[in-house]
């Protein structure tokens, strides 16, 4: 799981749990964890659930036009997901 889990959403069928990991820095930025998204696979069972964390760090080509505010921060440290939503078709 990533730093500072902030919000969770279950898929409509209950097979997936998605977590927004805010990664908010301390007031003086001495601690500035990366924001991320964790996807937990509950298809088998809760006891053997698998979790994968998705980094929000973008390479140069993907981050064109994004502004980073934290002093010395990477894009992943500056992005702080607050919530998640799952759409169904």
Helices and strands as residue ranges (DSSP letters): E 5-10, E 16-21, E 36-41, E 50-55, H 75-78
